């Protein structure tokens, strides 16, 4: 059945399209696009068969890592590459000794070392904040450009007895 609309019988007035659902849909799609774009880029793995890597890439040289732990009665210093372990007693001259140890590591290393500094402070054996600041100053005075404060449990080289 075909029908006809009489233009004279049609209601007069302005007929607008409701675009609110379209805007809602576009905002949801935009949010979905932004979230999935991050996942797509982080989920990529670079896979190269053995022996078929780019020949122009130079081997990556890992920097020397120096771990320093400040305790109530001593300062422990350890290096990753050389395996050197040093214990400095807290006798009032420990900051000079720490600076000398960092200078020695700098002289022996081809690249600037990364220094990790931690304070092993407990309720029974507290380490003052000033001691951590003095240790950081001694390391910087020793010439180390990259110093970070770390948790004692996250040090690359852990103190040994």
N, C-alpha and C positions, 0 to 999 in steps of 0.2 A: 504494500500500500504506500503509495507515494503521497506525500503531503506537501502542501505549499504554505508558505508563510506570507501572509498579506502584510506588506510593509506598513500599511495604514493601521493594522491591528497590533503590530509589535510595540512593546513599551518604549517610550522615548526616554533617553537619558544616557549617561556615560557608563559604558561597560568596561571595567578594568580587570585585568588579569591579576590573580592573587599570586605574587611571586615569593611569598614568605616560605612555602615549602621548598622552592628552588634554592633559596639562600641557605636554609637549614641543611639541605643535601650538600651544597658546595662547601659549607664550613666543615661538615663531617668528613668529606672527602679530602679537604686540605689537611686536616689534622691527621688523618690516616696516612696521607702521602708523606708528611713530615716525619712521622714515627717510623714508617717502614723504610724511608730513605736512609736513616741512620743505621738501621739493622742491616741493610743490604751492603753498605760500605764496610761495616765492621766484620761481617761474616765472610769476607773474601780471604782466601788463602793463596799465597804465591807458591806455586809448585814448579820446581825445575828438576828434570831428570839428572841423575848423577853425571858429572863430567860435561854437562851442557850449559853451564852458567855463562854469564857474560864475562868475557875475558878482560874487559876494561875496568872491572871493579877491583879496587885494591883491597887486600885483606884488612879487616877491622882490627885495630889494636885496642885491646881493653886497657883502660887506665889502671894504674896501680891503686889499690884500695888500702887505706890506712884506717884501722879501727882503733878508737881511743875510748877507754871506759874509765871514768873518774869515780873512785870509791872514797870512803871515809879516810882510809889509812894509806892508800896507794893509787897510782895511776898506771893503768895497763895499756900498752901500745902493741899492736900487731899489724904486720903487713901481709898482704895476700901473695904477691908474686915471690918475694924472697923468703917468706916464712919466718921472718924475724919476729921475736917476741921479746918485749922489754917491760920490766916492772920498775917504776920510779917510786921510791918511798916519799911520803908526804912529810918533808922535813923543812919546808920553807923555801927551798931552791928548786922545787919540782917544776915550776913553770919555765925556768931557764932550760932545764933538762928536756922538757917536752918540746920546746922550740928547737933545741939542738937535734932531737930525734927526727923532727919533721924536716929540718934542713938536710940531714943525712939521707932521708928517703928521697927528697927532691933531687939531690945530687946523683943518686944511683938510678933514678927513673928517667926514661926517655920522654914520657908524657907527664903532664902535671897530675899528681895523684888526687883521687877523690877521698876526702877525709870524712869519716863518720865519727861523731862525738856523742857519747852517751853518759849519763850519770846513773849509777846503780844506787839509788836511794831507797832505803826502807825505813820503817818506823824505828827499828832498833839501831840502824846505822844510817842516819840522814846525811845527805850531801847538800851543802848549801848552794843556793842559786849563784852566789858570788863565785864559787869554785868553778861552776860550769862556764861562767863568763870569763874568768881568768884563763881557763883552758882554751876557750875559743880565741881569746886574744893572743895566747902563746902560739897557737897553731897558725893564725894569720900572720903574726910577726915572723914565724918560721918560713913564710913564703908560700903557703898553700892557698891557691885561689878559690878552691871549691870546698867549702865546709858545710856539713849539714848535721843537724841534731837528730839523733835517732833514738829509738827505744833500745834498751840494752839487749833485749831478746832478738832484735832484728839486725844486729851487727853482722857484717860479713865474716869477720874473724872474731870468734868468741874467746874470752879470757880462759886460759888454762892454768891449772895449779901445778 
